[in-house]
Amino acid sequence: MDFLDIFGQLDDPRIDRKKLHPMPEILLLTLCAVICGAESWDDIEIFGQSKLDFL
């Protein structure tokens, strides 16, 4: 199993109509960004936008 399979099994508590991105992808992005030094949601957003090809 890979990361997305494991975290894809978690319940997503968000309202369906407000889900723009799958929960496992948000968790992967957040984990990668924090490992790379992100310290805020703004840092995570910047990381995600700069790594679109990777993600």
Secondary structure, DSSP 8 states (H G I E B T S, - for coil): --HHHHHTTS---S-GGG--S-HHHHHHHHHHHHHTT--SHHHHHHHHHHTTTT-
